[in-house]
Amino acid sequence: MEGSFNRLKNSLRKLPGLGAKSAERIAAHLCLEDRAGAQELLSALGDALESVSPCPSCMGLAEDGKECQICANPARDASMLCVVEKSSDVEAIEKSGAWRGKYMVLGGKLSPLHKVGPEKLNFASLENRLEKDGVKEILLALSNDIEGEATCHYIRERIAGPMGVSVTRIGFGLPSGSQLGFADAVTIKNALDSRRSF
């Protein structure tokens, strides 16, 4: 039978970005060094599970079944929709301050290898949003890999195309402050493909 510490450690290992050593270190910290912090974490997790739910409009993080702050903000341009893979991507783009439109969270990418087809993603919600909000431009901000490319192609051909919506894609290239000599071939190719007038 599994002990309570091992159960906690194995539960923590299931979190994204945590390996076996990190999970063991966090479990020991919570149980032995910061029991008050562990109780606070337990309370916060319980509250979040009660109140956090997908936003009915963008499928991102919202509270109490209401629209998220971005979707509810009338100053945001509803005719421009940025499509992302997960809600943490919304946060990353928002930190840049460069996007004034709204968002749609797909909940993943198409991946036949992992048995993720169109029915498992929020494509139906995306189509509804395009019709309801009169979207004129979709900005695809999905990762630059095979699954991301396939998902972008699907959206352009199956969803946006028939509705006559303009589709753009974020540029990929060299990070700010990096040196060309340290970049891999794919990054350099993307930087060249994403070039613009200067």
Secondary structure as UniProt FT lines:
FT   HELIX           4..13
FT   TURN            16..17
FT   HELIX           20..28
FT   HELIX           29..33
FT   HELIX           35..51
FT   STRAND          52..54
FT   TURN            56..58
FT   STRAND          61..63
FT   TURN            64..65
FT   HELIX           69..72
FT   TURN            74..75
FT   STRAND          77..84
FT   HELIX           87..96
FT   STRAND          101..105
FT   HELIX           112..114
FT   HELIX           118..120
FT   TURN            121..122
FT   HELIX           123..133
FT   STRAND          137..140
FT   HELIX           146..154
FT   HELIX           155..160
FT   HELIX           161..163
FT   STRAND          166..169
FT   TURN            176..177
FT   HELIX           180..182
FT   HELIX           185..193
//
